[in-house]
Amino acid sequence: MFKSYVKFLEKYGSFLIAFYSLIYLLTSWGDNWVLTWLLLAALIISPILGILDIKESKSPKP
């Protein structure tokens, strides 16, 4: 069970980070603009990294 959990986090962990960034971004919008821009950057970068990780895991390895 623990191995499957770790494998899930390795594959989809960046999407979880993006989801939590979105939630926190929506709740703290405008309170601290530095944090808002940082979370917005995390919201953009994390799914891109997740998509690249999924593509890498699906590609055949020699």
PQR file with spaces between the fields and no chain letter, atoms N, CA, C, O and H, PARSE charges and radii, in Angstrom:
ATOM       1  N    MET     1       0.824   -1.192    0.000 -0.4000 1.5000
ATOM       2  CA   MET     1       0.000    0.000    0.000 -0.0000 2.0000
ATOM       3  C    MET     1       0.867    1.254    0.000  0.5500 1.7000
ATOM       4  O    MET     1       0.564    2.223   -0.696 -0.5500 1.4000
ATOM       5  N    PHE     2       1.936    1.234    0.775 -0.4000 1.5000
ATOM       6  CA   PHE     2       2.788    2.415    0.877 -0.0000 2.0000
ATOM       7  C    PHE     2       3.500    2.696   -0.442  0.5500 1.7000
ATOM       8  O    PHE     2       3.690    3.855   -0.810 -0.5500 1.4000
ATOM       9  H    PHE     2       2.182    0.446    1.340  0.4000 1.0000
ATOM      10  N    LYS     3       3.898    1.633   -1.161 -0.4000 1.5000
ATOM      11  CA   LYS     3       4.579    1.826   -2.438 -0.0000 2.0000
ATOM      12  C    LYS     3       3.653    2.447   -3.469  0.5500 1.7000
ATOM      13  O    LYS     3       4.077    3.290   -4.259 -0.5500 1.4000
ATOM      14  H    LYS     3       3.744    0.691   -0.862  0.4000 1.0000
ATOM      15  N    SER     4       2.393    2.039   -3.468 -0.4000 1.5000
ATOM      16  CA   SER     4       1.453    2.615   -4.432 -0.0000 2.0000
ATOM      17  C    SER     4       1.168    4.077   -4.110  0.5500 1.7000
ATOM      18  O    SER     4       0.958    4.882   -5.018 -0.5500 1.4000
ATOM      19  H    SER     4       2.048    1.354   -2.826  0.4000 1.0000
ATOM      20  N    TYR     5       1.160    4.426   -2.824 -0.4000 1.5000
ATOM      21  CA   TYR     5       0.956    5.819   -2.416 -0.0000 2.0000
ATOM      22  C    TYR     5       2.126    6.686   -2.867  0.5500 1.7000
ATOM      23  O    TYR     5       1.934    7.798   -3.359 -0.5500 1.4000
ATOM      24  H    TYR     5       1.330    3.772   -2.087  0.4000 1.0000
ATOM      25  N    VAL     6       3.338    6.169   -2.695 -0.4000 1.5000
ATOM      26  CA   VAL     6       4.532    6.910   -3.112 -0.0000 2.0000
ATOM      27  C    VAL     6       4.558    7.047   -4.626  0.5500 1.7000
ATOM      28  O    VAL     6       4.912    8.103   -5.149 -0.5500 1.4000
ATOM      29  H    VAL     6       3.494    5.266   -2.295  0.4000 1.0000
ATOM      30  N    LYS     7       4.189    5.992   -5.330 -0.4000 1.5000
ATOM      31  CA   LYS     7       4.156    6.047   -6.790 -0.0000 2.0000
ATOM      32  C    LYS     7       3.116    7.062   -7.266  0.5500 1.7000
ATOM      33  O    LYS     7       3.346    7.782   -8.238 -0.5500 1.4000
ATOM      34  H    LYS     7       3.902    5.133   -4.905  0.4000 1.0000
ATOM      35  N    PHE     8       1.972    7.118   -6.580 -0.4000 1.5000
ATOM      36  CA   PHE     8       0.939    8.103   -6.917 -0.0000 2.0000
ATOM      37  C    PHE     8       1.460    9.520   -6.707  0.5500 1.7000
ATOM      38  O    PHE     8       1.245   10.393   -7.548 -0.5500 1.4000
ATOM      39  H    PHE     8       1.785    6.533   -5.791  0.4000 1.0000
ATOM      40  N    LEU     9       2.143    9.752   -5.586 -0.4000 1.5000
ATOM      41  CA   LEU     9       2.677   11.086   -5.313 -0.0000 2.0000
ATOM      42  C    LEU     9       3.776   11.477   -6.291  0.5500 1.7000
ATOM      43  O    LEU     9       3.890   12.643   -6.668 -0.5500 1.4000
ATOM      44  H    LEU     9       2.317    9.043   -4.903  0.4000 1.0000
ATOM      45  N    GLU    10       4.582   10.509   -6.700 -0.4000 1.5000
ATOM      46  CA   GLU    10       5.613   10.813   -7.683 -0.0000 2.0000
ATOM      47  C    GLU    10       5.002   11.223   -9.015  0.5500 1.7000
ATOM      48  O    GLU    10       5.528   12.090   -9.713 -0.5500 1.4000
ATOM      49  H    GLU    10       4.489    9.562   -6.394  0.4000 1.0000
ATOM      50  N    LYS    11       3.889   10.593   -9.357 -0.4000 1.5000
ATOM      51  CA   LYS    11       3.281   10.859  -10.656 -0.0000 2.0000
ATOM      52  C    LYS    11       2.391   12.096  -10.633  0.5500 1.7000
ATOM      53  O    LYS    11       2.426   12.889  -11.573 -0.5500 1.4000
ATOM      54  H    LYS    11       3.461    9.889   -8.790  0.4000 1.0000
ATOM      55  N    TYR    12       1.599   12.278   -9.587 -0.4000 1.5000
ATOM      56  CA   TYR    12       0.608   13.348   -9.557 -0.0000 2.0000
ATOM      57  C    TYR    12       0.847   14.386   -8.465  0.5500 1.7000
ATOM      58  O    TYR    12      -0.036   15.201   -8.196 -0.5500 1.4000
ATOM      59  H    TYR    12       1.571   11.633   -8.823  0.4000 1.0000
ATOM      60  N    GLY    13       2.001   14.375   -7.838 -0.4000 1.5000
ATOM      61  CA   GLY    13       2.284   15.301   -6.741 -0.0000 2.0000
ATOM      62  C    GLY    13       2.244   16.758   -7.149  0.5500 1.7000
ATOM      63  O    GLY    13       1.784   17.605   -6.383 -0.5500 1.4000
ATOM      64  H    GLY    13       2.718   13.713   -8.056  0.4000 1.0000
ATOM      65  N    SER    14       2.717   17.059   -8.340 -0.4000 1.5000
ATOM      66  CA   SER    14       2.723   18.457   -8.777 -0.0000 2.0000
ATOM      67  C    SER    14       1.303   18.969   -9.018  0.5500 1.7000
ATOM      68  O    SER    14       1.040   20.159   -8.848 -0.5500 1.4000
ATOM      69  H    SER    14       3.091   16.371   -8.962  0.4000 1.0000
ATOM      70  N    PHE    15       0.387   18.085   -9.409 -0.4000 1.5000
ATOM      71  CA   PHE    15      -1.005   18.507   -9.558 -0.0000 2.0000
ATOM      72  C    PHE    15      -1.630   18.813   -8.198  0.5500 1.7000
ATOM      73  O    PHE    15      -2.454   19.721   -8.080 -0.5500 1.4000
ATOM      74  H    PHE    15       0.601   17.118   -9.547  0.4000 1.0000
ATOM      75  N    LEU    16      -1.240   18.058   -7.177 -0.4000 1.5000
ATOM      76  CA   LEU    16      -1.724   18.352   -5.826 -0.0000 2.0000
ATOM      77  C    LEU    16      -1.194   19.693   -5.337  0.5500 1.7000
ATOM      78  O    LEU    16      -1.921   20.454   -4.699 -0.5500 1.4000
ATOM      79  H    LEU    16      -0.572   17.321   -7.273  0.4000 1.0000
ATOM      80  N    ILE    17       0.059   19.983   -5.631 -0.4000 1.5000
ATOM      81  CA   ILE    17       0.627   21.278   -5.258 -0.0000 2.0000
ATOM      82  C    ILE    17      -0.104   22.402   -5.975  0.5500 1.7000
ATOM      83  O    ILE    17      -0.387   23.439   -5.376 -0.5500 1.4000
ATOM      84  H    ILE    17       0.650   19.365   -6.149  0.4000 1.0000
ATOM      85  N    ALA    18      -0.412   22.208   -7.248 -0.4000 1.5000
ATOM      86  CA   ALA    18      -1.142   23.229   -8.002 -0.0000 2.0000
ATOM      87  C    ALA    18      -2.547   23.426   -7.439  0.5500 1.7000
ATOM      88  O    ALA    18      -3.034   24.554   -7.366 -0.5500 1.4000
ATOM      89  H    ALA    18      -0.182   21.366   -7.736  0.4000 1.0000
ATOM      90  N    PHE    19      -3.201   22.333   -7.040 -0.4000 1.5000
ATOM      91  CA   PHE    19      -4.548   22.434   -6.477 -0.0000 2.0000
ATOM      92  C    PHE    19      -4.535   23.206   -5.164  0.5500 1.7000
ATOM      93  O    PHE    19      -5.370   24.085   -4.948 -0.5500 1.4000
ATOM      94  H    PHE    19      -2.806   21.416   -7.099  0.4000 1.0000
ATOM      95  N    TYR    20      -3.587   22.878   -4.285 -0.4000 1.5000
ATOM      96  CA   TYR    20      -3.506   23.589   -3.007 -0.0000 2.0000
ATOM      97  C    TYR    20      -3.093   25.044   -3.199  0.5500 1.7000
ATOM      98  O    TYR    20      -3.521   25.916   -2.443 -0.5500 1.4000
ATOM      99  H    TYR    20      -2.908   22.165   -4.460  0.4000 1.0000
ATOM     100  N    SER    21      -2.263   25.309   -4.207 -0.4000 1.5000
ATOM     101  CA   SER    21      -1.904   26.697   -4.511 -0.0000 2.0000
ATOM     102  C    SER    21      -3.128   27.474   -4.969  0.5500 1.7000
ATOM     103  O    SER    21      -3.309   28.633   -4.595 -0.5500 1.4000
ATOM     104  H    SER    21      -1.915   24.600   -4.821  0.4000 1.0000
ATOM     105  N    LEU    22      -3.965   26.841   -5.773 -0.4000 1.5000
ATOM     106  CA   LEU    22      -5.189   27.493   -6.235 -0.0000 2.0000
ATOM     107  C    LEU    22      -6.121   27.795   -5.072  0.5500 1.7000
ATOM     108  O    LEU    22      -6.668   28.895   -4.984 -0.5500 1.4000
ATOM     109  H    LEU    22      -3.818   25.899   -6.077  0.4000 1.0000
ATOM     110  N    ILE    23      -6.306   26.835   -4.184 -0.4000 1.5000
ATOM     111  CA   ILE    23      -7.185   27.047   -3.034 -0.0000 2.0000
ATOM     112  C    ILE    23      -6.673   28.185   -2.168  0.5500 1.7000
ATOM     113  O    ILE    23      -7.439   29.066   -1.778 -0.5500 1.4000
ATOM     114  H    ILE    23      -5.862   25.942   -4.255  0.4000 1.0000
ATOM     115  N    TYR    24      -5.379   28.169   -1.864 -0.4000 1.5000
ATOM     116  CA   TYR    24      -4.824   29.217   -1.011 -0.0000 2.0000
ATOM     117  C    TYR    24      -4.805   30.561   -1.728  0.5500 1.7000
ATOM     118  O    TYR    24      -4.975   31.604   -1.098 -0.5500 1.4000
ATOM     119  H    TYR    24      -4.757   27.453   -2.181  0.4000 1.0000
ATOM     120  N    LEU    25      -4.601   30.541   -3.038 -0.4000 1.5000
ATOM     121  CA   LEU    25      -4.620   31.775   -3.818 -0.0000 2.0000
ATOM     122  C    LEU    25      -6.000   32.416   -3.772  0.5500 1.7000
ATOM     123  O    LEU    25      -6.117   33.633   -3.628 -0.5500 1.4000
ATOM     124  H    LEU    25      -4.463   29.694   -3.550  0.4000 1.0000
ATOM     125  N    LEU    26      -7.035   31.609   -3.893 -0.4000 1.5000
ATOM     126  CA   LEU    26      -8.396   32.154   -3.864 -0.0000 2.0000
ATOM     127  C    LEU    26      -8.772   32.693   -2.491  0.5500 1.7000
ATOM     128  O    LEU    26      -9.509   33.674   -2.391 -0.5500 1.4000
ATOM     129  H    LEU    26      -6.939   30.621   -4.010  0.4000 1.0000
ATOM     130  N    THR    27      -8.273   32.062   -1.435 -0.4000 1.5000
ATOM     131  CA   THR    27      -8.637   32.528   -0.095 -0.0000 2.0000
ATOM     132  C    THR    27      -7.837   33.744    0.342  0.5500 1.7000
ATOM     133  O    THR    27      -8.304   34.518    1.177 -0.5500 1.4000
ATOM     134  H    THR    27      -7.674   31.265   -1.516  0.4000 1.0000
ATOM     135  N    SER    28      -6.632   33.928   -0.210 -0.4000 1.5000
ATOM     136  CA   SER    28      -5.800   35.043    0.242 -0.0000 2.0000
ATOM     137  C    SER    28      -5.572   36.088   -0.842  0.5500 1.7000
ATOM     138  O    SER    28      -4.586   36.823   -0.785 -0.5500 1.4000
ATOM     139  H    SER    28      -6.253   33.299   -0.889  0.4000 1.0000
ATOM     140  N    TRP    29      -6.449   36.169   -1.813 -0.4000 1.5000
ATOM     141  CA   TRP    29      -6.273   37.095   -2.932 -0.0000 2.0000
ATOM     142  C    TRP    29      -6.240   38.535   -2.433  0.5500 1.7000
ATOM     143  O    TRP    29      -7.189   39.001   -1.802 -0.5500 1.4000
ATOM     144  H    TRP    29      -7.250   35.572   -1.858  0.4000 1.0000
ATOM     145  N    GLY    30      -5.156   39.230   -2.713 -0.4000 1.5000
ATOM     146  CA   GLY    30      -5.053   40.644   -2.399 -0.0000 2.0000
ATOM     147  C    GLY    30      -4.533   40.972   -1.018  0.5500 1.7000
ATOM     148  O    GLY    30      -4.248   42.138   -0.742 -0.5500 1.4000
ATOM     149  H    GLY    30      -4.385   38.852   -3.225  0.4000 1.0000
ATOM     150  N    ASP    31      -4.398   40.002   -0.142 -0.4000 1.5000
ATOM     151  CA   ASP    31      -3.884   40.283    1.201 -0.0000 2.0000
ATOM     152  C    ASP    31      -2.398   40.626    1.158  0.5500 1.7000
ATOM     153  O    ASP    31      -1.959   41.605    1.762 -0.5500 1.4000
ATOM     154  H    ASP    31      -4.629   39.055   -0.366  0.4000 1.0000
ATOM     155  N    ASN    32      -1.647   39.830    0.453 -0.4000 1.5000
ATOM     156  CA   ASN    32      -0.210   40.043    0.321 -0.0000 2.0000
ATOM     157  C    ASN    32       0.133   39.799   -1.147  0.5500 1.7000
ATOM     158  O    ASN    32       0.080   38.661   -1.613 -0.5500 1.4000
ATOM     159  H    ASN    32      -2.004   39.035   -0.038  0.4000 1.0000
ATOM     160  N    TRP    33       0.480   40.846   -1.871 -0.4000 1.5000
ATOM     161  CA   TRP    33       0.647   40.717   -3.315 -0.0000 2.0000
ATOM     162  C    TRP    33       1.867   39.899   -3.695  0.5500 1.7000
ATOM     163  O    TRP    33       1.875   39.272   -4.754 -0.5500 1.4000
ATOM     164  H    TRP    33       0.522   41.771   -1.492  0.4000 1.0000
ATOM     165  N    VAL    34       2.900   39.888   -2.862 -0.4000 1.5000
ATOM     166  CA   VAL    34       4.068   39.054   -3.158 -0.0000 2.0000
ATOM     167  C    VAL    34       3.671   37.581   -3.090  0.5500 1.7000
ATOM     168  O    VAL    34       4.026   36.799   -3.971 -0.5500 1.4000
ATOM     169  H    VAL    34       2.894   40.398   -2.002  0.4000 1.0000
ATOM     170  N    LEU    35       2.940   37.209   -2.052 -0.4000 1.5000
ATOM     171  CA   LEU    35       2.472   35.831   -1.915 -0.0000 2.0000
ATOM     172  C    LEU    35       1.493   35.477   -3.028  0.5500 1.7000
ATOM     173  O    LEU    35       1.508   34.355   -3.535 -0.5500 1.4000
ATOM     174  H    LEU    35       2.652   37.844   -1.336  0.4000 1.0000
ATOM     175  N    THR    36       0.655   36.414   -3.405 -0.4000 1.5000
ATOM     176  CA   THR    36      -0.302   36.167   -4.481 -0.0000 2.0000
ATOM     177  C    THR    36       0.424   35.851   -5.784  0.5500 1.7000
ATOM     178  O    THR    36       0.060   34.900   -6.475 -0.5500 1.4000
ATOM     179  H    THR    36       0.643   37.325   -2.993  0.4000 1.0000
ATOM     180  N    TRP    37       1.436   36.625   -6.126 -0.4000 1.5000
ATOM     181  CA   TRP    37       2.177   36.378   -7.366 -0.0000 2.0000
ATOM     182  C    TRP    37       2.987   35.089   -7.284  0.5500 1.7000
ATOM     183  O    TRP    37       3.137   34.387   -8.285 -0.5500 1.4000
ATOM     184  H    TRP    37       1.731   37.398   -5.565  0.4000 1.0000
ATOM     185  N    LEU    38       3.504   34.775   -6.116 -0.4000 1.5000
ATOM     186  CA   LEU    38       4.249   33.533   -5.944 -0.0000 2.0000
ATOM     187  C    LEU    38       3.332   32.321   -6.129  0.5500 1.7000
ATOM     188  O    LEU    38       3.701   31.347   -6.785 -0.5500 1.4000
ATOM     189  H    LEU    38       3.383   35.345   -5.304  0.4000 1.0000
ATOM     190  N    LEU    39       2.147   32.392   -5.550 -0.4000 1.5000
ATOM     191  CA   LEU    39       1.189   31.293   -5.703 -0.0000 2.0000
ATOM     192  C    LEU    39       0.686   31.190   -7.135  0.5500 1.7000
ATOM     193  O    LEU    39       0.438   30.090   -7.628 -0.5500 1.4000
ATOM     194  H    LEU    39       1.847   33.183   -5.017  0.4000 1.0000
ATOM     195  N    LEU    40       0.534   32.317   -7.801 -0.4000 1.5000
ATOM     196  CA   LEU    40       0.113   32.309   -9.200 -0.0000 2.0000
ATOM     197  C    LEU    40       1.185   31.655  -10.073  0.5500 1.7000
ATOM     198  O    LEU    40       0.868   30.907  -10.998 -0.5500 1.4000
ATOM     199  H    LEU    40       0.735   33.211   -7.401  0.4000 1.0000
ATOM     200  N    ALA    41       2.441   31.937   -9.778 -0.4000 1.5000
ATOM     201  CA   ALA    41       3.535   31.291  -10.512 -0.0000 2.0000
ATOM     202  C    ALA    41       3.542   29.785  -10.248  0.5500 1.7000
ATOM     203  O    ALA    41       3.756   28.996  -11.169 -0.5500 1.4000
ATOM     204  H    ALA    41       2.699   32.545   -9.026  0.4000 1.0000
ATOM     205  N    ALA    42       3.311   29.386   -9.003 -0.4000 1.5000
ATOM     206  CA   ALA    42       3.253   27.958   -8.672 -0.0000 2.0000
ATOM     207  C    ALA    42       2.078   27.288   -9.365  0.5500 1.7000
ATOM     208  O    ALA    42       2.162   26.125   -9.762 -0.5500 1.4000
ATOM     209  H    ALA    42       3.138   30.027   -8.255  0.4000 1.0000
ATOM     210  N    LEU    43       0.991   28.018   -9.507 -0.4000 1.5000
ATOM     211  CA   LEU    43      -0.195   27.480  -10.170 -0.0000 2.0000
ATOM     212  C    LEU    43       0.057   27.263  -11.657  0.5500 1.7000
ATOM     213  O    LEU    43      -0.540   26.369  -12.257 -0.5500 1.4000
ATOM     214  H    LEU    43       0.922   28.962   -9.184  0.4000 1.0000
ATOM     215  N    ILE    44       0.916   28.053  -12.250 -0.4000 1.5000
ATOM     216  CA   ILE    44       1.233   27.898  -13.671 -0.0000 2.0000
ATOM     217  C    ILE    44       2.319   26.840  -13.881  0.5500 1.7000
ATOM     218  O    ILE    44       2.219   26.031  -14.803 -0.5500 1.4000
ATOM     219  H    ILE    44       1.400   28.779  -11.762  0.4000 1.0000
ATOM     220  N    ILE    45       3.339   26.838  -13.046 -0.4000 1.5000
ATOM     221  CA   ILE    45       4.493   25.960  -13.249 -0.0000 2.0000
ATOM     222  C    ILE    45       4.203   24.513  -12.848  0.5500 1.7000
ATOM     223  O    ILE    45       4.651   23.592  -13.530 -0.5500 1.4000
ATOM     224  H    ILE    45       3.420   27.495  -12.297  0.4000 1.0000
ATOM     225  N    SER    46       3.476   24.294  -11.775 -0.4000 1.5000
ATOM     226  CA   SER    46       3.249   22.933  -11.266 -0.0000 2.0000
ATOM     227  C    SER    46       2.528   22.017  -12.257  0.5500 1.7000
ATOM     228  O    SER    46       2.978   20.888  -12.454 -0.5500 1.4000
ATOM     229  H    SER    46       3.112   25.042  -11.220  0.4000 1.0000
ATOM     230  N    PRO    47       1.430   22.445  -12.889 -0.5600 1.5000
ATOM     231  CA   PRO    47       0.801   21.536  -13.859  0.2800 2.0000
ATOM     232  C    PRO    47       1.684   21.245  -15.072  0.5500 1.7000
ATOM     233  O    PRO    47       1.627   20.153  -15.637 -0.5500 1.4000
ATOM     234  N    ILE    48       2.497   22.221  -15.471 -0.4000 1.5000
ATOM     235  CA   ILE    48       3.408   21.977  -16.591 -0.0000 2.0000
ATOM     236  C    ILE    48       4.399   20.876  -16.224  0.5500 1.7000
ATOM     237  O    ILE    48       4.660   19.976  -17.024 -0.5500 1.4000
ATOM     238  H    ILE    48       2.544   23.108  -15.012  0.4000 1.0000
ATOM     239  N    LEU    49       4.946   20.949  -15.022 -0.4000 1.5000
ATOM     240  CA   LEU    49       5.862   19.900  -14.569 -0.0000 2.0000
ATOM     241  C    LEU    49       5.151   18.556  -14.444  0.5500 1.7000
ATOM     242  O    LEU    49       5.733   17.514  -14.743 -0.5500 1.4000
ATOM     243  H    LEU    49       4.735   21.679  -14.373  0.4000 1.0000
ATOM     244  N    GLY    50       3.898   18.578  -14.004 -0.4000 1.5000
ATOM     245  CA   GLY    50       3.134   17.341  -13.891 -0.0000 2.0000
ATOM     246  C    GLY    50       2.886   16.691  -15.233  0.5500 1.7000
ATOM     247  O    GLY    50       2.991   15.471  -15.366 -0.5500 1.4000
ATOM     248  H    GLY    50       3.424   19.424  -13.761  0.4000 1.0000
ATOM     249  N    ILE    51       2.559   17.495  -16.231 -0.4000 1.5000
ATOM     250  CA   ILE    51       2.332   16.959  -17.575 -0.0000 2.0000
ATOM     251  C    ILE    51       3.627   16.372  -18.131  0.5500 1.7000
ATOM     252  O    ILE    51       3.616   15.308  -18.750 -0.5500 1.4000
ATOM     253  H    ILE    51       2.473   18.486  -16.123  0.4000 1.0000
ATOM     254  N    LEU    52       4.732   17.060  -17.911 -0.4000 1.5000
ATOM     255  CA   LEU    52       6.019   16.537  -18.380 -0.0000 2.0000
ATOM     256  C    LEU    52       6.388   15.239  -17.665  0.5500 1.7000
ATOM     257  O    LEU    52       6.947   14.335  -18.285 -0.5500 1.4000
ATOM     258  H    LEU    52       4.742   17.924  -17.408  0.4000 1.0000
ATOM     259  N    ASP    53       6.084   15.134  -16.374 -0.4000 1.5000
ATOM     260  CA   ASP    53       6.358   13.895  -15.637 -0.0000 2.0000
ATOM     261  C    ASP    53       5.524   12.737  -16.159  0.5500 1.7000
ATOM     262  O    ASP    53       6.022   11.618  -16.285 -0.5500 1.4000
ATOM     263  H    ASP    53       5.630   15.869  -15.871  0.4000 1.0000
ATOM     264  N    ILE    54       4.261   12.998  -16.462 -0.4000 1.5000
ATOM     265  CA   ILE    54       3.390   11.939  -16.978 -0.0000 2.0000
ATOM     266  C    ILE    54       3.860   11.500  -18.360  0.5500 1.7000
ATOM     267  O    ILE    54       3.879   10.305  -18.655 -0.5500 1.4000
ATOM     268  H    ILE    54       3.857   13.907  -16.359  0.4000 1.0000
ATOM     269  N    LYS    55       4.240   12.453  -19.210 -0.4000 1.5000
ATOM     270  CA   LYS    55       4.752   12.093  -20.535 -0.0000 2.0000
ATOM     271  C    LYS    55       6.027   11.264  -20.422  0.5500 1.7000
ATOM     272  O    LYS    55       6.231   10.318  -21.184 -0.5500 1.4000
ATOM     273  H    LYS    55       4.224   13.424  -18.970  0.4000 1.0000
ATOM     274  N    GLU    56       6.879   11.622  -19.472 -0.4000 1.5000
ATOM     275  CA   GLU    56       8.130   10.887  -19.285 -0.0000 2.0000
ATOM     276  C    GLU    56       7.870    9.473  -18.780  0.5500 1.7000
ATOM     277  O    GLU    56       8.554    8.532  -19.184 -0.5500 1.4000
ATOM     278  H    GLU    56       6.713   12.390  -18.853  0.4000 1.0000
ATOM     279  N    SER    57       6.893    9.320  -17.905 -0.4000 1.5000
ATOM     280  CA   SER    57       6.616    7.987  -17.369 -0.0000 2.0000
ATOM     281  C    SER    57       5.945    7.086  -18.400  0.5500 1.7000
ATOM     282  O    SER    57       6.062    5.863  -18.314 -0.5500 1.4000
ATOM     283  H    SER    57       6.338   10.085  -17.577  0.4000 1.0000
ATOM     284  N    LYS    58       5.243    7.664  -19.372 -0.4000 1.5000
ATOM     285  CA   LYS    58       4.581    6.860  -20.399 -0.0000 2.0000
ATOM     286  C    LYS    58       5.500    6.507  -21.559  0.5500 1.7000
ATOM     287  O    LYS    58       5.221    5.568  -22.304 -0.5500 1.4000
ATOM     288  H    LYS    58       5.148    8.657  -19.442  0.4000 1.0000
ATOM     289  N    SER    59       6.589    7.247  -21.721 -0.4000 1.5000
ATOM     290  CA   SER    59       7.489    6.966  -22.839 -0.0000 2.0000
ATOM     291  C    SER    59       8.265    5.676  -22.563  0.5500 1.7000
ATOM     292  O    SER    59       8.670    5.419  -21.429 -0.5500 1.4000
ATOM     293  H    SER    59       6.815    8.011  -21.116  0.4000 1.0000
ATOM     294  N    PRO    60       8.466    4.874  -23.602 -0.5600 1.5000
ATOM     295  CA   PRO    60       9.205    3.616  -23.405  0.2800 2.0000
ATOM     296  C    PRO    60      10.677    3.896  -23.131  0.5500 1.7000
ATOM     297  O    PRO    60      11.293    4.758  -23.757 -0.5500 1.4000
ATOM     298  N    LYS    61      11.216    3.153  -22.191 -0.4000 1.5000
ATOM     299  CA   LYS    61      12.624    3.315  -21.836 -0.0000 2.0000
ATOM     300  C    LYS    61      13.432    2.194  -22.486  0.5500 1.7000
ATOM     301  O    LYS    61      12.999    1.042  -22.516 -0.5500 1.4000
ATOM     302  H    LYS    61      10.716    2.452  -21.682  0.4000 1.0000
ATOM     303  N    PRO    62      14.606    2.541  -23.004 -0.5600 1.5000
ATOM     304  CA   PRO    62      15.410    1.507  -23.697  0.2800 2.0000
ATOM     305  C    PRO    62      16.018    0.498  -22.756  0.5500 1.7000
ATOM     306  O    PRO    62      16.712   -0.418  -23.198 -0.5500 1.4000
